Amino acid sequence: MADPSATVCLRRNASSLLRKFRQILRNCARRKKKMNVNDLIDRAGKVAGSLGKLANAMHKHPARLSEWKSGKRKPDAAEVAYMAKIAGLPVLITVAMVEAELHPETAELWNTALGEIEARLVQSVAPVR
């Protein structure tokens, strides 16, 4: 039998993640756009203290961040995940949102993943009957 305190802890964590996920979606809807790489870089840079410090933490030259922001280059999913972690954002949700924006040809796949994540979170915080 599952430890009741562990179950409560898991529900609390899922509930917190679901709130963050829905807040991100509300913010995106309010701005009429999804999380994009520029928003992510700015947010992670702010948390890191500066874009230079973010680049240093990622072992990247600061010019690389500028290339990402300008669209000249695209960060890979691991780099997006790292910035999400630094920014304090849910990593998988942020990766899915940013990857959908960076790669329109696979956006449907990433949007499906977002829907599945939300469904699992809702399911995990639903009361047990």
C-alpha positions as CSV (number, residue, x, y, z in Angstrom):
1,M,0.0,0.0,0.0
2,A,1.2,3.5,-0.9
3,D,2.5,5.7,1.9
4,P,-0.3,8.3,2.5
5,S,2.1,11.1,3.2
6,A,4.0,10.4,-0.1
7,T,0.6,10.5,-1.9
8,V,-0.2,13.8,-0.4
9,C,3.3,15.2,-1.3
10,L,2.9,14.0,-4.9
11,R,-0.6,15.6,-5.2
12,R,0.8,18.8,-3.8
13,N,3.7,18.8,-6.3
14,A,1.3,18.0,-9.2
15,S,-1.1,20.7,-8.1
16,S,1.7,23.3,-7.9
17,L,2.9,22.3,-11.4
18,L,-0.6,22.5,-12.8
19,R,-1.0,26.0,-11.4
20,K,2.3,27.1,-13.0
21,F,1.3,25.5,-16.3
22,R,-2.1,27.3,-16.3
23,Q,-0.4,30.6,-15.3
24,I,2.0,30.3,-18.2
25,L,-1.0,29.6,-20.5
26,R,-2.9,32.6,-19.1
27,N,0.1,34.8,-19.6
28,C,0.6,33.6,-23.1
29,A,-3.1,34.2,-23.9
30,R,-3.0,37.7,-22.4
31,R,0.0,38.5,-24.7
32,K,-1.7,36.6,-27.6
33,K,1.5,34.5,-28.1
34,K,3.1,31.5,-26.6
35,M,6.4,31.4,-24.7
36,N,9.2,32.0,-27.2
37,V,12.9,31.8,-27.1
38,N,13.3,35.6,-26.6
39,D,11.0,35.5,-23.5
40,L,12.9,32.5,-22.1
41,I,16.3,34.0,-22.6
42,D,15.2,37.3,-21.0
43,R,13.7,35.5,-18.0
44,A,16.6,33.2,-17.5
45,G,19.0,36.1,-17.9
46,K,17.1,38.1,-15.3
47,V,17.3,35.2,-12.8
48,A,21.0,34.6,-13.6
49,G,21.7,38.3,-13.1
50,S,22.5,39.2,-16.7
51,L,22.6,37.7,-20.1
52,G,26.4,37.5,-19.8
53,K,26.1,35.5,-16.6
54,L,23.5,33.2,-18.3
55,A,25.8,32.6,-21.2
56,N,28.7,31.9,-18.8
57,A,26.5,29.4,-16.9
58,M,25.6,27.7,-20.1
59,H,29.3,27.7,-21.3
60,K,28.3,29.7,-24.3
61,H,29.7,32.9,-25.8
62,P,27.3,35.8,-25.1
63,A,27.1,36.3,-28.9
64,R,25.3,32.9,-29.1
65,L,22.4,34.2,-27.0
66,S,22.2,37.2,-29.4
67,E,22.1,34.8,-32.3
68,W,19.3,32.9,-30.7
69,K,17.3,36.1,-29.9
70,S,17.7,37.4,-33.5
71,G,16.7,34.1,-35.0
72,K,20.1,33.6,-36.8
73,R,20.5,30.3,-34.8
74,K,18.2,28.2,-32.7
75,P,19.0,26.6,-29.3
76,D,18.6,22.9,-29.1
77,A,16.1,21.3,-26.7
78,A,18.7,20.7,-24.1
79,E,19.7,24.4,-24.1
80,V,16.0,25.4,-23.9
81,A,15.6,23.0,-20.9
82,Y,18.6,24.4,-19.2
83,M,17.3,28.0,-19.5
84,A,13.9,26.9,-18.3
85,K,15.5,25.3,-15.2
86,I,17.5,28.5,-14.5
87,A,14.3,30.6,-15.0
88,G,12.4,28.4,-12.6
89,L,9.9,27.3,-15.2
90,P,8.5,23.8,-15.6
91,V,11.2,22.3,-17.9
92,L,9.1,19.9,-20.1
93,I,6.3,22.4,-20.5
94,T,8.7,25.2,-21.5
95,V,10.6,23.0,-23.9
96,A,7.4,22.0,-25.6
97,M,6.2,25.6,-26.0
98,V,9.5,26.9,-27.2
99,E,10.2,23.9,-29.6
100,A,6.7,24.4,-31.1
101,E,7.6,28.0,-31.8
102,L,11.1,27.3,-33.1
103,H,10.0,24.4,-35.3
104,P,6.5,25.0,-36.8
105,E,6.8,21.7,-38.8
106,T,6.6,19.8,-35.5
107,A,4.4,22.2,-33.6
108,E,1.4,19.8,-33.7
109,L,3.5,17.1,-31.9
110,W,4.6,19.6,-29.2
111,N,1.1,20.9,-28.7
112,T,-0.1,17.3,-28.3
113,A,2.5,16.7,-25.7
114,L,1.4,19.9,-23.8
115,G,-2.2,18.6,-23.9
116,E,-1.1,15.2,-22.5
117,I,0.9,16.9,-19.8
118,E,-2.0,19.0,-18.7
119,A,-4.3,16.0,-18.7
120,R,-1.9,14.0,-16.5
121,L,-1.6,16.9,-14.1
122,V,-5.4,17.3,-13.9
123,Q,-5.7,13.5,-13.4
124,S,-3.1,13.5,-10.6
125,V,-4.7,16.2,-8.6
126,A,-8.3,14.8,-9.0
127,P,-9.7,13.5,-5.7
128,V,-9.5,9.7,-5.2
129,R,-12.8,8.0,-5.1
